[in-house]
Amino acid sequence: MKKETQIVSLGRDKKWTKGVINPPVFRASTMLFETMEEMRFATKNRANGEMFYGRRGGPTHFAFQAAIAELEGGVGTALYPSGSAAISGALLSFLKAGDHLLMVDNAYEPTRALCDNLLAGYGIETTYYDPLIGAGIKDLIQENTKVLFLESPGSITMEIQDVPTLSRIAHENDLIVMLDNTWASPINSRPFEMGVDISIQAATKYIVGHSDVMMGTATSNEKYWDQLREHSYLMGYCTSPDDVYLASRGLRTLGVRMAQHEKNALKVANWLATRPEVDHLRHPAFESCPGHEFFERDFSASNGLFSFVLKEGNLKSITALVENMAHFKMGFSWGGYESLILGVFGIDKLRTATTWDSSKPLIRLHIGLENVDDLIADLEAGFERFN
Ligand SMILES: Cc1ncc(COP(=O)(O)O)c(CNNC(=O)CNC(=O)c2ccccc2[N+](=O)[O-])c1O
C-alpha cells in the first residue's frame, strides 16, 4: 500500500470505528466489566489494545497509535501530551543516574534545556556532538553511553545528519538510537530502515496540521517497545481522546498538505536565492544546506519549514523585516496551514560542540498554504522595510 493510501485508511478498523469513517471520541477514566473473568482478561491484555483504564487509552487512541506505528514502520507507538514530552518520556524510559547521553548540538532548544537541567540533575551526563560528525561519533562513545539522540534536520539551522552511519556505529556499541523525526513527519523518511530504534514526532506540527493540538508520539521497534510503553505508562503519560481525534483527522490530509507546503516553500526559497540580501538558504533541498546529500538520499520530499541567512542585519532591520507582515505571522511552532516567520538570535549561545557565526542573522520561515505569490509579495515588502 502506498503512503497516500495508508494515511487515508490506517487506523480505521471497524473494531475501533464501529462502522463510521472517523474513529469516534471515547472519553473515559473508568471502563466497566461484566464479570471477574472479563476484568482478568482486560488486565492481562491491558498493553495489547484491550480497554482497561483511561490512562492506557481507548479505541480513539488505539486507532491512531496503530496508524502512526504502521506509517513510521515500527511495532508500537506511545502517545504524549507534547513533542517535548515524547522526547523526555523516551529518554527517561531508558536513562538512569550514571548513564551518558550523546545529543546533537543543533537540538531544539527545550531539548537542550532538558539535558542541561533535568537530566543533569538526575546524574545523567550529556555530550553534544556536531550534526555532521558522521563516523566520528565513535570517538565520543564512553563505557556508560546508553543513548544516541538525533534531530534531523535540526529545527532551526536545518543540518541533516547521516542517520544510517550514526545508527550503525551506535549499534556496534550497543547504544539506543532515538530520532526526533518531526520534520520528515511519518511519511517522508523511513527511520527504522535507517537503523533508528525509536522515532519521535511532535504531532503538534504537520500531523495535526492546524495549530490547535499539542501532542507527541514515540514509535519503537520490537526490541525496545515493551520498555518504552511500560516506562511511559509508569510516568503517567496520557493524551485526551479529543486531541487524538483531531490528530487522526489531521493525518488524513497530511500527504496533500505536505505536498503543497513543499511546492510553495521551494518557490519562495528559489525567490529568496535571487535576493541580494540573502547570504544562503538552509533548506534541505538546496546544496547550500549542510547535509544536503543526506536529504537527497534519505528523504522522499521536503515541507514548508526552512531557514535562510542574511548577509547582514541588526535588531532594528530584522524587526522592520518581520513585523507588519500581511501573511507571515510571528509565533513559535510550525506545521500548521498558516505561514510563520521567526527571527532567531543567539544561536551561538546554543552551540557547545560547534560554532555559529551570529553576525549574519538567521530567519526561519514556515511556508503555509496561502497563495505563494501573496507570500513572495509579503517578503518583498518586508525587504523594502529591511533595507
Ligand atoms: C523538532 C522539534 N521537536 C520537538 C518539538 C517540541 O514539540 P512540542 O512543541 O509539541 O512540545 C519541536 C517544537 N518546535 N517548536 C518550535 O520550533 C517553535 N518553538 C520554539 O521555538 C520554542 C518554544 C518554546 C521555548 C523555546 C523555543 N525555541 O525553540 O526557542 C520541534 O521543532
The ligand as a MOL file (V3000), in Angstrom:
LIG
                    3D

  0  0  0     0  0            999 V3000
M  V30 BEGIN CTAB
M  V30 COUNTS 32 33 0 0 0
M  V30 BEGIN ATOM
M  V30 1 C 11.9760 19.3970 16.0180 0
M  V30 2 C 11.0680 19.6020 17.2070 0
M  V30 3 N 10.9260 18.6240 18.1080 0
M  V30 4 C 10.1350 18.7720 19.1920 0
M  V30 5 C 9.4250 19.9310 19.3820 0
M  V30 6 C 8.5640 20.0680 20.6160 0
M  V30 7 O 7.2310 19.8160 20.2780 0
M  V30 8 P 6.0690 20.4310 21.1940 0
M  V30 9 O 6.0390 21.8930 20.8790 0
M  V30 10 O 4.8410 19.6950 20.7770 0
M  V30 11 O 6.4650 20.1420 22.6100 0
M  V30 12 C 9.5180 20.9580 18.4560 0
M  V30 13 C 8.7170 22.2010 18.6660 0
M  V30 14 N 9.1170 23.2290 17.8170 0
M  V30 15 N 8.7650 24.4320 18.1640 0
M  V30 16 C 9.3630 25.4480 17.5170 0
M  V30 17 O 10.1850 25.3060 16.6480 0
M  V30 18 C 8.9120 26.7720 17.9820 0
M  V30 19 N 9.1030 26.8040 19.3960 0
M  V30 20 C 10.1630 27.3950 19.8250 0
M  V30 21 O 10.9430 27.8910 19.0600 0
M  V30 22 C 10.3240 27.4210 21.2870 0
M  V30 23 C 9.2320 27.2460 22.0950 0
M  V30 24 C 9.3950 27.3070 23.4680 0
M  V30 25 C 10.6540 27.5250 24.0090 0
M  V30 26 C 11.7670 27.6720 23.1730 0
M  V30 27 C 11.5960 27.6080 21.8140 0
M  V30 28 N 12.7100 27.6580 20.9400 0 CHG=1
M  V30 29 O 12.9370 26.7310 20.1400 0
M  V30 30 O 13.4610 28.6530 21.0100 0 CHG=-1
M  V30 31 C 10.3600 20.8120 17.3480 0
M  V30 32 O 10.5260 21.7950 16.4290 0
M  V30 END ATOM
M  V30 BEGIN BOND
M  V30 1 1 1 2
M  V30 2 1 2 3
M  V30 3 2 2 31
M  V30 4 2 3 4
M  V30 5 1 4 5
M  V30 6 1 5 6
M  V30 7 2 5 12
M  V30 8 1 6 7
M  V30 9 1 7 8
M  V30 10 2 8 9
M  V30 11 1 8 10
M  V30 12 1 8 11
M  V30 13 1 12 13
M  V30 14 1 12 31
M  V30 15 1 13 14
M  V30 16 1 14 15
M  V30 17 1 15 16
M  V30 18 2 16 17
M  V30 19 1 16 18
M  V30 20 1 18 19
M  V30 21 1 19 20
M  V30 22 2 20 21
M  V30 23 1 20 22
M  V30 24 1 22 23
M  V30 25 2 22 27
M  V30 26 2 23 24
M  V30 27 1 24 25
M  V30 28 2 25 26
M  V30 29 1 26 27
M  V30 30 1 27 28
M  V30 31 2 28 29
M  V30 32 1 28 30
M  V30 33 1 31 32
M  V30 END BOND
M  V30 END CTAB
M  END
